[in-house]
């Protein structure tokens, strides 16, 4: 065994090694590629590189997973390219997120729909969060809701993305919980979470509708922010375990942010199942939990038919929510 693999095995745990002889090297996992539908850095890149680590450490492919970048439309450019131009490639997987599904639900991927690819595997999830600066007068989600009810123009939300984006949706759900028309709330769009946190520190916005994992990493780095609520069904593990859910505070708001992969629509069943089996085996290893936590994700592992059902259910819910909030949804 090459020394580089020995080093990786030592880093991520010997539990990975029993898989080494269980999967043949030839076939769909030969010279694999993962398309990240964005520029380097960020969630799509993180998702592809998680798969890269899993395949390499487990020796599940004959060569390292190659990560390529295809930015545009939170996944729209890559989706169209794979469906129209590369539908049957057996060694190509594409990263997707909850933002991809939200755009699909609103018809922002052009003529293609959620039914036009094969949904492969989910590696984990993040969750929406309500974030304020450390010395904010808001001590709970109820405080934010009360302030919105008193005067929605006095509470300025900020986050990455424009109207209809994931972060806007999280702010809109908070406003709706207060009985405020989301169109009446004040929302400042930024290029990304870093800019939003800077604006929060400077007092230019009062509430950041961000993500739990990102907030946790910011807090660990010493950024003076607090998380008032997470949009999960139940409390999250680890550093976020002391943060109450929105539901605990009386507001039925959940916002999971899934991260995973799909393949082209004409990939054969045999090739698809080879990938599905590789991910299922890798995610079953005890060391995978450590890898997932290091990447700031929370447990959510689905493959094949289970993921397909989840994606289609979630996309339908997004479409219904978008319509309720007055956003254009393609029929």
Order of alpha helices (4+ residues) and beta strands (2+ residues): alpha-beta-alpha-beta-alpha-beta-alpha-beta-alpha-beta-alpha-beta-alpha-beta-alpha-beta-beta-alpha-alpha-beta-alpha
